[in-house]
């Protein structure tokens, strides 16, 4: 692995069993859970592993490069006595590596003066600083209506065929923190080669500016690597944030591929399955990743996490999105219906929310009118949906003039505000001005959630009739 700092000791040759990505070694002494292992094949090839389980003199080791081509005889395994550690620091910025941290850009191994354990640990709640400043993504619907806050974990829920990867790349390419030191760590898991090339092309400018660390695990690479990729990404991000003083956005896609890898390893270990054959510890495993984000009191920087996951068959009650929803602070939900209409990004706003949005918007953070405009627009869209359902029942001619205005607002929202090019970096001011333009479809009497002075400043006189 790239620049790992894991010295090895006694070598063991007692390989009892090769089971999928696992090696069962017998006759071991003093070996602990999560310990790093160096594996040497009879051919001289070197592989790497982590200890999953220890039972008396037996150790179960997951091989990061998989066990293909390995033989029980002639394989030597040495344990380092410490967990897997990798170099951390600015050396990762501008680099493209595989899911194990090995260079994939033709450059030298990533080196550093500081090494950190890949396993990491969640931030102590006592030391957490409440998130209260925005990360602006350049995507209008996200910045205005589901604002991402520094230190937040805000997942994107999608389904097969929807442009979640395009949205993830767009956010990773455009995100900023108002001129403060910033970096992106992008972790791709189970990507096709075409998707991996798309990610690299889309983030090339940010990589050239040395503001990006890119880790890519492709679908034909070992499944075990997918379990390491997000942990490595978070380890890199923690050093950049809490030691180097950067605000770091970690984009992880696809977390469903990660959960599938966890299920495969669990099955290979012979564990008793839980919901949908996922291991019973899926919740705690996901939490061990997501809870590594945040801000630490007295430390510079922040780690913000944007996990992307596809819901099998679009089922939001599937274990992966279901458990993710319990851990994270909101969600951005993509809609097949909106996508079918040709609108990008196809966000279902009424199914989406950012629970920390109020902490990161308003005066001195975004704009004074931001919270009330967002609340009013969401309320108006909820009313528009009700009117649309009523029109389906009684017909549009039977609607009142005000109800017809709400239908106009829904159309204006989708075609003028929501619709945005995948390469369009829209400023927050421009997005809020578009939101006002959409709200101006309604008479002033229907804008009860916005202070009168803001309406006077932003709504044209011809739209200020009271009802």
One Martini backbone bead per residue (centre of mass of N, CA, C, O) as a GRO file, in nm:
protein
  467
    1UNK     BB    1   0.101   0.032   0.011
    2UNK     BB    2   0.089   0.369   0.038
    3UNK     BB    3   0.312   0.446   0.276
    4UNK     BB    4   0.313   0.247   0.493
    5UNK     BB    5   0.331   0.206   0.871
    6UNK     BB    6   0.405  -0.145   0.891
    7UNK     BB    7   0.556  -0.339   1.074
    8UNK     BB    8   0.696  -0.665   1.090
    9UNK     BB    9   0.715  -0.992   1.214
   10UNK     BB   10   0.619  -1.281   1.252
   11UNK     BB   11   0.592  -1.565   1.054
   12UNK     BB   12   0.316  -1.738   0.902
   13UNK     BB   13   0.207  -2.076   0.755
   14UNK     BB   14  -0.087  -2.154   0.888
   15UNK     BB   15  -0.303  -2.220   0.650
   16UNK     BB   16  -0.627  -2.340   0.667
   17UNK     BB   17  -0.802  -2.112   0.496
   18UNK     BB   18  -0.989  -2.023   0.195
   19UNK     BB   19  -1.250  -1.754   0.203
   20UNK     BB   20  -1.260  -1.576  -0.029
   21UNK     BB   21  -1.130  -1.283   0.129
   22UNK     BB   22  -1.026  -1.507   0.333
   23UNK     BB   23  -0.795  -1.588   0.605
   24UNK     BB   24  -0.699  -1.876   0.792
   25UNK     BB   25  -0.499  -1.866   1.086
   26UNK     BB   26  -0.272  -2.070   1.258
   27UNK     BB   27  -0.072  -2.038   1.550
   28UNK     BB   28  -0.118  -1.774   1.692
   29UNK     BB   29   0.029  -1.477   1.864
   30UNK     BB   30  -0.064  -1.169   1.976
   31UNK     BB   31  -0.329  -1.113   1.817
   32UNK     BB   32  -0.533  -0.848   1.690
   33UNK     BB   33  -0.774  -0.650   1.623
   34UNK     BB   34  -0.708  -0.464   1.330
   35UNK     BB   35  -0.459  -0.582   1.227
   36UNK     BB   36  -0.185  -0.571   1.041
   37UNK     BB   37  -0.097  -0.745   0.726
   38UNK     BB   38   0.158  -0.939   0.568
   39UNK     BB   39   0.158  -1.093   0.238
   40UNK     BB   40   0.335  -1.381   0.105
   41UNK     BB   41   0.388  -1.537  -0.175
   42UNK     BB   42   0.550  -1.780  -0.350
   43UNK     BB   43   0.617  -1.560  -0.586
   44UNK     BB   44   0.650  -1.272  -0.400
   45UNK     BB   45   0.393  -1.155  -0.363
   46UNK     BB   46   0.227  -0.870  -0.221
   47UNK     BB   47   0.002  -0.839   0.053
   48UNK     BB   48  -0.294  -0.723   0.233
   49UNK     BB   49  -0.423  -0.700   0.581
   50UNK     BB   50  -0.699  -0.765   0.816
   51UNK     BB   51  -0.815  -0.821   1.130
   52UNK     BB   52  -1.135  -0.958   1.223
   53UNK     BB   53  -1.049  -1.227   1.397
   54UNK     BB   54  -1.011  -1.386   1.728
   55UNK     BB   55  -0.940  -1.745   1.824
   56UNK     BB   56  -0.702  -1.796   1.998
   57UNK     BB   57  -0.501  -1.942   1.733
   58UNK     BB   58  -0.703  -1.776   1.550
   59UNK     BB   59  -0.706  -1.592   1.230
   60UNK     BB   60  -0.897  -1.347   1.056
   61UNK     BB   61  -0.820  -1.240   0.720
   62UNK     BB   62  -0.844  -0.961   0.520
   63UNK     BB   63  -0.790  -0.927   0.176
   64UNK     BB   64  -0.745  -0.650  -0.018
   65UNK     BB   65  -0.667  -0.824  -0.298
   66UNK     BB   66  -0.747  -1.088  -0.245
   67UNK     BB   67  -0.725  -1.463  -0.303
   68UNK     BB   68  -0.638  -1.472  -0.577
   69UNK     BB   69  -0.379  -1.713  -0.634
   70UNK     BB   70  -0.383  -1.855  -0.373
   71UNK     BB   71  -0.206  -2.067  -0.132
   72UNK     BB   72  -0.167  -2.248   0.144
   73UNK     BB   73   0.099  -2.303   0.028
   74UNK     BB   74   0.356  -2.055   0.060
   75UNK     BB   75   0.217  -1.873   0.273
   76UNK     BB   76   0.297  -1.560   0.432
   77UNK     BB   77   0.234  -1.420   0.768
   78UNK     BB   78   0.249  -1.085   0.904
   79UNK     BB   79   0.230  -0.900   1.205
   80UNK     BB   80   0.245  -0.562   1.326
   81UNK     BB   81   0.075  -0.475   1.608
   82UNK     BB   82  -0.097  -0.274   1.426
   83UNK     BB   83  -0.278  -0.077   1.273
   84UNK     BB   84  -0.359   0.071   0.999
   85UNK     BB   85  -0.130   0.301   0.837
   86UNK     BB   86  -0.111   0.640   0.705
   87UNK     BB   87  -0.032   0.894   0.531
   88UNK     BB   88  -0.064   1.248   0.602
   89UNK     BB   89  -0.176   1.530   0.410
   90UNK     BB   90  -0.098   1.732   0.130
   91UNK     BB   91  -0.002   1.487  -0.060
   92UNK     BB   92  -0.301   1.413  -0.165
   93UNK     BB   93  -0.315   1.657  -0.327
   94UNK     BB   94  -0.366   1.589  -0.673
   95UNK     BB   95  -0.445   1.288  -0.639
   96UNK     BB   96  -0.469   0.949  -0.780
   97UNK     BB   97  -0.634   0.667  -0.633
   98UNK     BB   98  -0.703   0.394  -0.499
   99UNK     BB   99  -0.878   0.235  -0.240
  100UNK     BB  100  -0.570   0.192  -0.096
  101UNK     BB  101  -0.371   0.445  -0.193
  102UNK     BB  102  -0.268   0.383  -0.471
  103UNK     BB  103  -0.138   0.490  -0.742
  104UNK     BB  104  -0.325   0.608  -1.061
  105UNK     BB  105  -0.121   0.855  -1.199
  106UNK     BB  106   0.202   0.768  -1.209
  107UNK     BB  107   0.301   0.830  -0.940
  108UNK     BB  108   0.415   0.841  -0.645
  109UNK     BB  109   0.401   0.770  -0.345
  110UNK     BB  110   0.248   0.862  -0.065
  111UNK     BB  111   0.377   1.096   0.162
  112UNK     BB  112   0.471   1.147   0.522
  113UNK     BB  113   0.524   1.255   0.857
  114UNK     BB  114   0.232   1.150   0.912
  115UNK     BB  115   0.053   0.893   1.091
  116UNK     BB  116  -0.265   0.717   1.054
  117UNK     BB  117  -0.534   0.553   1.144
  118UNK     BB  118  -0.791   0.427   0.950
  119UNK     BB  119  -1.019   0.371   1.160
  120UNK     BB  120  -1.051   0.563   1.373
  121UNK     BB  121  -1.289   0.810   1.525
  122UNK     BB  122  -1.522   0.945   1.676
  123UNK     BB  123  -1.640   1.229   1.789
  124UNK     BB  124  -1.656   1.382   2.073
  125UNK     BB  125  -1.936   1.532   2.188
  126UNK     BB  126  -1.795   1.737   2.388
  127UNK     BB  127  -1.603   1.854   2.133
  128UNK     BB  128  -1.828   1.966   1.978
  129UNK     BB  129  -1.915   2.187   1.720
  130UNK     BB  130  -2.162   2.356   1.608
  131UNK     BB  131  -2.304   2.388   1.319
  132UNK     BB  132  -2.290   2.742   1.140
  133UNK     BB  133  -2.186   2.703   0.834
  134UNK     BB  134  -2.160   2.714   0.498
  135UNK     BB  135  -2.175   2.509   0.202
  136UNK     BB  136  -2.118   2.599  -0.121
  137UNK     BB  137  -2.223   2.436  -0.441
  138UNK     BB  138  -2.382   2.585  -0.695
  139UNK     BB  139  -2.664   2.459  -0.616
  140UNK     BB  140  -2.956   2.601  -0.575
  141UNK     BB  141  -3.138   2.391  -0.418
  142UNK     BB  142  -2.927   2.342  -0.198
  143UNK     BB  143  -2.850   2.632  -0.095
  144UNK     BB  144  -3.156   2.725  -0.032
  145UNK     BB  145  -3.326   2.439   0.073
  146UNK     BB  146  -3.051   2.232   0.152
  147UNK     BB  147  -2.833   2.331   0.338
  148UNK     BB  148  -2.494   2.302   0.375
  149UNK     BB  149  -2.308   2.227   0.668
  150UNK     BB  150  -2.045   2.252   0.857
  151UNK     BB  151  -2.027   1.915   0.978
  152UNK     BB  152  -2.220   1.768   0.805
  153UNK     BB  153  -2.460   1.499   0.726
  154UNK     BB  154  -2.566   1.467   0.372
  155UNK     BB  155  -2.757   1.275   0.191
  156UNK     BB  156  -2.804   1.097  -0.122
  157UNK     BB  157  -3.102   0.988  -0.267
  158UNK     BB  158  -3.135   0.722  -0.500
  159UNK     BB  159  -3.144   0.570  -0.831
  160UNK     BB  160  -3.147   0.397  -1.090
  161UNK     BB  161  -3.074   0.635  -1.358
  162UNK     BB  162  -2.977   0.861  -1.190
  163UNK     BB  163  -2.780   1.174  -1.148
  164UNK     BB  164  -2.580   1.134  -0.889
  165UNK     BB  165  -2.293   1.156  -1.002
  166UNK     BB  166  -2.319   1.432  -1.131
  167UNK     BB  167  -2.388   1.580  -0.865
  168UNK     BB  168  -2.137   1.500  -0.704
  169UNK     BB  169  -1.932   1.630  -0.901
  170UNK     BB  170  -2.043   1.915  -0.899
  171UNK     BB  171  -2.005   1.966  -0.598
  172UNK     BB  172  -1.699   1.898  -0.586
  173UNK     BB  173  -1.619   2.127  -0.802
  174UNK     BB  174  -1.785   2.392  -0.654
  175UNK     BB  175  -1.722   2.399  -0.371
  176UNK     BB  176  -1.739   2.633  -0.088
  177UNK     BB  177  -1.603   2.871   0.194
  178UNK     BB  178  -1.565   3.182   0.139
  179UNK     BB  179  -1.228   3.161   0.095
  180UNK     BB  180  -1.154   2.937   0.258
  181UNK     BB  181  -0.991   2.674   0.328
  182UNK     BB  182  -1.013   2.403   0.082
  183UNK     BB  183  -1.144   2.059   0.038
  184UNK     BB  184  -1.156   1.742  -0.146
  185UNK     BB  185  -1.290   1.411  -0.083
  186UNK     BB  186  -1.308   1.139  -0.315
  187UNK     BB  187  -1.517   0.840  -0.291
  188UNK     BB  188  -1.511   0.557  -0.499
  189UNK     BB  189  -1.752   0.277  -0.524
  190UNK     BB  190  -1.804   0.053  -0.770
  191UNK     BB  191  -1.707   0.163  -1.037
  192UNK     BB  192  -1.699   0.219  -1.342
  193UNK     BB  193  -1.484   0.311  -1.584
  194UNK     BB  194  -1.663   0.538  -1.693
  195UNK     BB  195  -1.717   0.675  -1.419
  196UNK     BB  196  -1.423   0.723  -1.340
  197UNK     BB  197  -1.363   0.909  -1.584
  198UNK     BB  198  -1.579   1.120  -1.519
  199UNK     BB  199  -1.465   1.206  -1.247
  200UNK     BB  200  -1.183   1.295  -1.341
  201UNK     BB  201  -1.279   1.507  -1.547
  202UNK     BB  202  -1.468   1.678  -1.350
  203UNK     BB  203  -1.196   1.713  -1.135
  204UNK     BB  204  -0.939   1.831  -1.273
  205UNK     BB  205  -0.927   2.128  -1.176
  206UNK     BB  206  -0.917   2.068  -0.871
  207UNK     BB  207  -0.663   1.894  -0.886
  208UNK     BB  208  -0.473   2.111  -1.013
  209UNK     BB  209  -0.529   2.300  -0.746
  210UNK     BB  210  -0.492   2.126  -0.489
  211UNK     BB  211  -0.820   2.030  -0.377
  212UNK     BB  212  -0.777   1.707  -0.433
  213UNK     BB  213  -0.881   1.375  -0.331
  214UNK     BB  214  -0.867   1.063  -0.520
  215UNK     BB  215  -1.075   0.770  -0.476
  216UNK     BB  216  -1.076   0.457  -0.673
  217UNK     BB  217  -1.322   0.198  -0.694
  218UNK     BB  218  -1.377  -0.062  -0.891
  219UNK     BB  219  -1.580  -0.328  -0.980
  220UNK     BB  220  -1.307  -0.519  -1.050
  221UNK     BB  221  -1.227  -0.488  -0.767
  222UNK     BB  222  -1.189  -0.561  -0.463
  223UNK     BB  223  -1.432  -0.571  -0.223
  224UNK     BB  224  -1.260  -0.496   0.026
  225UNK     BB  225  -1.174  -0.211  -0.066
  226UNK     BB  226  -1.456  -0.076  -0.001
  227UNK     BB  227  -1.403  -0.072   0.314
  228UNK     BB  228  -1.147   0.127   0.300
  229UNK     BB  229  -1.203   0.387   0.139
  230UNK     BB  230  -1.370   0.569   0.344
  231UNK     BB  231  -1.155   0.557   0.571
  232UNK     BB  232  -0.929   0.690   0.414
  233UNK     BB  233  -1.076   0.952   0.347
  234UNK     BB  234  -1.123   1.041   0.647
  235UNK     BB  235  -0.827   1.045   0.733
  236UNK     BB  236  -0.741   1.265   0.538
  237UNK     BB  237  -0.951   1.481   0.628
  238UNK     BB  238  -0.873   1.515   0.928
  239UNK     BB  239  -0.593   1.637   0.877
  240UNK     BB  240  -0.677   1.876   0.694
  241UNK     BB  241  -0.859   2.000   0.917
  242UNK     BB  242  -0.729   1.967   1.228
  243UNK     BB  243  -0.422   2.048   1.124
  244UNK     BB  244  -0.450   2.241   0.848
  245UNK     BB  245  -0.737   2.417   0.842
  246UNK     BB  246  -0.958   2.284   0.672
  247UNK     BB  247  -1.232   2.260   0.468
  248UNK     BB  248  -1.398   1.941   0.430
  249UNK     BB  249  -1.522   1.747   0.159
  250UNK     BB  250  -1.693   1.431   0.168
  251UNK     BB  251  -1.735   1.212  -0.104
  252UNK     BB  252  -1.960   0.919  -0.112
  253UNK     BB  253  -1.955   0.673  -0.384
  254UNK     BB  254  -2.140   0.402  -0.310
  255UNK     BB  255  -2.291   0.299  -0.015
  256UNK     BB  256  -2.422   0.043  -0.128
  257UNK     BB  257  -2.158  -0.093  -0.217
  258UNK     BB  258  -2.047  -0.106   0.066
  259UNK     BB  259  -2.276  -0.281   0.193
  260UNK     BB  260  -2.235  -0.521   0.001
  261UNK     BB  261  -1.948  -0.582   0.098
  262UNK     BB  262  -2.025  -0.635   0.392
  263UNK     BB  263  -2.213  -0.874   0.327
  264UNK     BB  264  -2.001  -1.057   0.191
  265UNK     BB  265  -1.810  -1.082   0.435
  266UNK     BB  266  -2.019  -1.189   0.635
  267UNK     BB  267  -2.078  -1.450   0.477
  268UNK     BB  268  -1.781  -1.558   0.481
  269UNK     BB  269  -1.791  -1.569   0.810
  270UNK     BB  270  -2.083  -1.691   0.898
  271UNK     BB  271  -2.297  -1.492   0.966
  272UNK     BB  272  -2.584  -1.382   1.093
  273UNK     BB  273  -2.842  -1.256   0.942
  274UNK     BB  274  -3.046  -0.992   0.863
  275UNK     BB  275  -3.163  -0.764   0.694
  276UNK     BB  276  -3.130  -0.858   0.376
  277UNK     BB  277  -2.848  -1.006   0.476
  278UNK     BB  278  -2.744  -0.813   0.662
  279UNK     BB  279  -2.573  -0.718   0.909
  280UNK     BB  280  -2.642  -0.626   1.238
  281UNK     BB  281  -2.393  -0.393   1.215
  282UNK     BB  282  -2.465  -0.173   1.003
  283UNK     BB  283  -2.527   0.073   1.173
  284UNK     BB  284  -2.252   0.097   1.327
  285UNK     BB  285  -2.077   0.110   1.074
  286UNK     BB  286  -2.194   0.369   0.952
  287UNK     BB  287  -2.149   0.544   1.206
  288UNK     BB  288  -1.831   0.519   1.206
  289UNK     BB  289  -1.828   0.715   0.960
  290UNK     BB  290  -2.023   0.963   0.996
  291UNK     BB  291  -1.905   1.048   1.296
  292UNK     BB  292  -1.626   1.181   1.171
  293UNK     BB  293  -1.774   1.431   1.150
  294UNK     BB  294  -1.704   1.787   1.193
  295UNK     BB  295  -1.636   1.983   1.487
  296UNK     BB  296  -1.367   2.111   1.691
  297UNK     BB  297  -1.298   2.241   1.975
  298UNK     BB  298  -1.017   2.452   1.904
  299UNK     BB  299  -1.027   2.375   1.599
  300UNK     BB  300  -0.965   2.376   1.287
  301UNK     BB  301  -1.196   2.321   1.078
  302UNK     BB  302  -1.373   2.064   0.871
  303UNK     BB  303  -1.612   1.784   0.836
  304UNK     BB  304  -1.794   1.699   0.545
  305UNK     BB  305  -2.071   1.481   0.453
  306UNK     BB  306  -2.152   1.318   0.120
  307UNK     BB  307  -2.356   1.071   0.079
  308UNK     BB  308  -2.413   0.821  -0.175
  309UNK     BB  309  -2.726   0.645  -0.254
  310UNK     BB  310  -2.882   0.355  -0.372
  311UNK     BB  311  -3.213   0.250  -0.415
  312UNK     BB  312  -3.353  -0.033  -0.434
  313UNK     BB  313  -3.623   0.021  -0.628
  314UNK     BB  314  -3.667   0.298  -0.465
  315UNK     BB  315  -3.635   0.206  -0.156
  316UNK     BB  316  -3.646   0.387   0.146
  317UNK     BB  317  -3.669   0.111   0.340
  318UNK     BB  318  -3.411   0.025   0.298
  319UNK     BB  319  -3.151  -0.033   0.504
  320UNK     BB  320  -2.954   0.187   0.407
  321UNK     BB  321  -3.140   0.443   0.407
  322UNK     BB  322  -3.271   0.396   0.680
  323UNK     BB  323  -3.012   0.407   0.859
  324UNK     BB  324  -2.900   0.672   0.751
  325UNK     BB  325  -3.140   0.851   0.854
  326UNK     BB  326  -3.066   0.809   1.165
  327UNK     BB  327  -2.768   0.950   1.146
  328UNK     BB  328  -2.846   1.188   0.985
  329UNK     BB  329  -2.918   1.549   0.867
  330UNK     BB  330  -3.092   1.434   0.635
  331UNK     BB  331  -3.194   1.483   0.276
  332UNK     BB  332  -3.144   1.410  -0.075
  333UNK     BB  333  -3.399   1.360  -0.316
  334UNK     BB  334  -3.443   1.175  -0.597
  335UNK     BB  335  -3.648   1.192  -0.903
  336UNK     BB  336  -3.797   1.020  -1.157
  337UNK     BB  337  -4.013   1.225  -1.245
  338UNK     BB  338  -3.829   1.471  -1.283
  339UNK     BB  339  -3.634   1.333  -1.480
  340UNK     BB  340  -3.852   1.271  -1.704
  341UNK     BB  341  -3.887   1.595  -1.760
  342UNK     BB  342  -3.569   1.705  -1.789
  343UNK     BB  343  -3.468   1.773  -1.500
  344UNK     BB  344  -3.183   1.955  -1.362
  345UNK     BB  345  -3.196   1.852  -1.073
  346UNK     BB  346  -3.400   1.571  -0.950
  347UNK     BB  347  -3.549   1.714  -0.697
  348UNK     BB  348  -3.735   1.623  -0.408
  349UNK     BB  349  -3.820   1.860  -0.196
  350UNK     BB  350  -4.052   1.729  -0.004
  351UNK     BB  351  -3.827   1.488   0.070
  352UNK     BB  352  -3.637   1.716   0.160
  353UNK     BB  353  -3.364   1.794   0.403
  354UNK     BB  354  -3.208   2.029   0.645
  355UNK     BB  355  -3.160   2.028   0.987
  356UNK     BB  356  -2.912   2.265   0.978
  357UNK     BB  357  -2.996   2.518   0.815
  358UNK     BB  358  -3.058   2.736   1.037
  359UNK     BB  359  -2.747   2.748   1.132
  360UNK     BB  360  -2.636   2.843   0.814
  361UNK     BB  361  -2.838   3.091   0.800
  362UNK     BB  362  -2.837   3.428   0.728
  363UNK     BB  363  -2.699   3.660   0.885
  364UNK     BB  364  -2.350   3.641   0.814
  365UNK     BB  365  -2.384   3.381   0.614
  366UNK     BB  366  -2.576   3.469   0.378
  367UNK     BB  367  -2.893   3.593   0.397
  368UNK     BB  368  -3.152   3.754   0.544
  369UNK     BB  369  -3.380   3.615   0.340
  370UNK     BB  370  -3.336   3.306   0.333
  371UNK     BB  371  -3.517   3.157   0.546
  372UNK     BB  372  -3.796   3.276   0.452
  373UNK     BB  373  -3.784   3.195   0.155
  374UNK     BB  374  -3.756   2.891   0.197
  375UNK     BB  375  -4.013   2.845   0.364
  376UNK     BB  376  -4.213   2.964   0.154
  377UNK     BB  377  -4.144   2.777  -0.086
  378UNK     BB  378  -4.214   2.511   0.048
  379UNK     BB  379  -4.507   2.580   0.120
  380UNK     BB  380  -4.598   2.642  -0.173
  381UNK     BB  381  -4.535   2.357  -0.287
  382UNK     BB  382  -4.730   2.204  -0.106
  383UNK     BB  383  -4.981   2.352  -0.212
  384UNK     BB  384  -4.941   2.277  -0.511
  385UNK     BB  385  -4.982   1.974  -0.474
  386UNK     BB  386  -5.273   1.992  -0.373
  387UNK     BB  387  -5.385   2.134  -0.625
  388UNK     BB  388  -5.308   1.915  -0.827
  389UNK     BB  389  -5.490   1.697  -0.700
  390UNK     BB  390  -5.754   1.860  -0.732
  391UNK     BB  391  -5.744   1.887  -1.042
  392UNK     BB  392  -5.769   1.577  -1.093
  393UNK     BB  393  -6.067   1.569  -0.972
  394UNK     BB  394  -6.220   1.863  -1.088
  395UNK     BB  395  -6.051   2.040  -1.249
  396UNK     BB  396  -5.908   2.336  -1.349
  397UNK     BB  397  -6.165   2.527  -1.396
  398UNK     BB  398  -6.251   2.498  -1.073
  399UNK     BB  399  -6.043   2.686  -0.993
  400UNK     BB  400  -5.899   2.929  -0.843
  401UNK     BB  401  -5.694   3.192  -0.897
  402UNK     BB  402  -5.495   3.112  -0.670
  403UNK     BB  403  -5.454   2.818  -0.752
  404UNK     BB  404  -5.333   2.887  -1.030
  405UNK     BB  405  -5.082   3.023  -0.914
  406UNK     BB  406  -4.964   2.763  -0.786
  407UNK     BB  407  -4.921   2.620  -1.054
  408UNK     BB  408  -4.728   2.830  -1.166
  409UNK     BB  409  -4.515   2.798  -0.947
  410UNK     BB  410  -4.439   2.505  -1.005
  411UNK     BB  411  -4.337   2.557  -1.290
  412UNK     BB  412  -4.128   2.776  -1.218
  413UNK     BB  413  -3.956   2.606  -1.033
  414UNK     BB  414  -3.870   2.383  -1.237
  415UNK     BB  415  -3.772   2.581  -1.490
  416UNK     BB  416  -3.611   2.823  -1.322
  417UNK     BB  417  -3.483   2.702  -1.054
  418UNK     BB  418  -3.406   2.396  -1.068
  419UNK     BB  419  -3.294   2.432  -1.333
  420UNK     BB  420  -2.961   2.307  -1.423
  421UNK     BB  421  -2.655   2.285  -1.515
  422UNK     BB  422  -2.388   2.058  -1.468
  423UNK     BB  423  -2.183   2.334  -1.518
  424UNK     BB  424  -2.341   2.524  -1.325
  425UNK     BB  425  -2.239   2.809  -1.127
  426UNK     BB  426  -2.443   2.919  -0.878
  427UNK     BB  427  -2.512   3.170  -0.702
  428UNK     BB  428  -2.674   3.265  -0.423
  429UNK     BB  429  -2.795   3.527  -0.527
  430UNK     BB  430  -2.918   3.406  -0.785
  431UNK     BB  431  -3.097   3.196  -0.642
  432UNK     BB  432  -3.262   3.394  -0.466
  433UNK     BB  433  -3.373   3.561  -0.703
  434UNK     BB  434  -3.527   3.321  -0.829
  435UNK     BB  435  -3.708   3.271  -0.585
  436UNK     BB  436  -3.850   3.545  -0.601
  437UNK     BB  437  -3.960   3.510  -0.886
  438UNK     BB  438  -4.142   3.271  -0.813
  439UNK     BB  439  -4.302   3.407  -0.574
  440UNK     BB  440  -4.427   3.640  -0.761
  441UNK     BB  441  -4.669   3.468  -0.860
  442UNK     BB  442  -4.778   3.555  -0.598
  443UNK     BB  443  -4.955   3.709  -0.385
  444UNK     BB  444  -4.881   3.879  -0.100
  445UNK     BB  445  -5.099   3.729   0.082
  446UNK     BB  446  -4.922   3.440   0.038
  447UNK     BB  447  -4.655   3.574   0.211
  448UNK     BB  448  -4.660   3.515   0.544
  449UNK     BB  449  -4.334   3.425   0.597
  450UNK     BB  450  -4.266   3.723   0.506
  451UNK     BB  451  -4.155   4.011   0.557
  452UNK     BB  452  -4.263   4.313   0.442
  453UNK     BB  453  -3.983   4.444   0.375
  454UNK     BB  454  -3.897   4.217   0.178
  455UNK     BB  455  -4.127   4.243  -0.021
  456UNK     BB  456  -4.076   4.541  -0.097
  457UNK     BB  457  -3.776   4.478  -0.208
  458UNK     BB  458  -3.857   4.211  -0.419
  459UNK     BB  459  -4.151   4.279  -0.513
  460UNK     BB  460  -4.328   4.368  -0.754
  461UNK     BB  461  -4.599   4.576  -0.762
  462UNK     BB  462  -4.793   4.392  -0.946
  463UNK     BB  463  -4.771   4.151  -0.702
  464UNK     BB  464  -4.923   4.312  -0.436
  465UNK     BB  465  -5.172   4.185  -0.411
  466UNK     BB  466  -5.346   4.052  -0.135
  467UNK     BB  467  -5.481   3.773  -0.304
   0.00000   0.00000   0.00000
